[in-house]
């Protein structure tokens, strides 16, 4: 029936085709993916780029999105997947290529989080994260030459904000001085 509802973990036979459904856990309207085990195919309801970019949208997606992506990659890597496709993404083929992609996503998310925590413990300002996170060679070799959706520093800054808040601790940052008495201001 066209109005059959499905949920995470359910399976359905449709015209002889076995379909398993899984939740991405992403807080989107479309968050249910499909696994066609007989065809070793996964249909994602969201875009998974062939190279990771910034894991959170710059317009302020919650930092928890990267944790959800990490969990999703770990779950997908347990499936026997030979073909991977979704909206606005180039279909990927080959078990090794797909598993490598899942692994790169998992490793990069873990690396950015752990390096941000390490950075926090040094007491250095969050803005330094934009310039001081070298991507490990074994991860970098699987990335596109240039990030096309912001940069990894943006994700690190979002982790930093999650743990430290947006306030730098310097009251001057809340209300910068203005007028002739401000440092560097010209007298007229």
N, C-alpha and C positions, 0 to 999 in steps of 0.2 A: 504494500500500500504506500502511496506517495507521502502519507503523513506519519509514517513510522518514526518514532523518536529513538535515538540511540545515545548511549552514554559511554564514558570511559570504561574500557575493559570489556565492552560487549562485542559480540561477533554476530555477523549476519550473512546469510547466503542470499545473494541476489543474482538471479538468472545463471545459477551455477558458479558464481564467483564468490569466494570466501573473502569477507572484509572484516578486519579487526579495527576497532576504533580506540584512539588514545587521546587523552587530554594533553595539550601543551602546557597547561596551567598558566599560560599568559593571560592577563586580564583584558582580553579582547572579546569582541562579539563572536568572532570566528576562532575558536580555540580547539576544535576537535579535528585531529588528523586521522588518516586512514592507512592501514597496513594491509597489503595484499600478499599474504604469505606465499601463495602458490606462484606468484610472479616476482617475489622478493623485491617488492616495490613499496616505497613509503611516499604518501602524498601529504605534504605539510600544508597547513592552512595559513602559514606565514612565510615570509621570505627568509631563506638561509643563504647568505652569500658564499661564494666559493672562497672568499677570504674574509675573515672577521674585520669589522670596522669598529666604530664606537658601539658599545653594547647597549647604550641607552640613548634615546633621542635627546638632542640638545635642548629641546623645548621643555625638558623636565620630567621625563619618565622616571618612575621610582627606581632607586638603585637595586631594589629586589629583583628587577627584571634580569639582571645578570645572573643571579642565583637560580632563577627559573630556567634561563638558557642552559646553565651548567647542568642542572638536573635533567632537562630534556635531552641534551646531548648524551649524557650517561645512559639514560633509558633507551634511546635510539640505537646506541652502540651495541646493545644486547640483542638487537634484532638481526636476522639474516637479510641484509639489504644489498641489493645489486643495482637498484635504480632509485633515485631520489629526485622529487620534483615538488614544485609549489608555485604560488603566484609570484610574478616578477623575478623569477630566478631561472638561471640556466639549469636544465636538468643535468644531473650528474649520474654517471654510469661507472660501474666497477666497484666491487666490494672494498678493495684496498683504498681506492681514492676516497670513498665515502667514509670509511672508518678513520682515515687520516684526517679528514675534515672535522669529524666529530671530536677526535682527540685534540686537534689544534684549538678548537673552540674551548674545550674543557681546560686544557693547559693554559691558554692565554687568560681566561677568566680567573683561574686560580692564581696565576702569576701576578696579574694586575692587583688583585685583592691583597695578596701577601706582601707585595712590594709597597703598596700604599701603607699597610700597617707598619712595616719596617721604617718607612719614611716618617710616619707619625711619631714613632718612638724616638727619632732623632731630634724632634722639636722643630724641624725645618718648616718653613711656610708651605701651605698647600700649593701655591702657584708654581713652586719648583717642580712639582710632579709633571707639569707640561713638558719639561725639558730634560728630566733626569731618569727616565725609565727606558733603558735599553731593552729591546725585545731579545730574548735568548735566541741564539743562532738556530737551534733545532726547531724553534717555532717560526722564526723569521723566514726560513727557507720555504715554508709552505704558505707564505702570505704574498699578496700582490705587491709589486714594487712600491706602490704608494697607497696610503689609506684613502678611500674615496668617500667615506662618511665620517668626517671629523678626524679625530685621532685617538689613540689609546689613552693619552693624557686626560682627555675629557672624561673617560670612564674612571680613571684614577681620582680625578678631582671630585667626582660624584661620591666615590667611596669615602674620600676625605671629609666631605661635607656630612655624610651620614654619621660618621663617628665624632666629628669635632663641631658640627654645626656650621652655620654660614658666617658667624661673627669671628673676626680675627683676634679679638681680645684687646685691640687697640681702639680706645674711645674716639680717637681722631677719625678713624675709618667710618664711624657712624655719622659724623657731621664734620666734614673737612672744613678747615678755616677758609674764609673768603675775605676779600677786601684787601686794603693796603697793608694790614699787619700780617697777612698770611706769608709764610716763608716763600721767598722767590717772587712775591708780588711786586709789581712796579708801582712807584708812587706817582700820582699825577699832579 
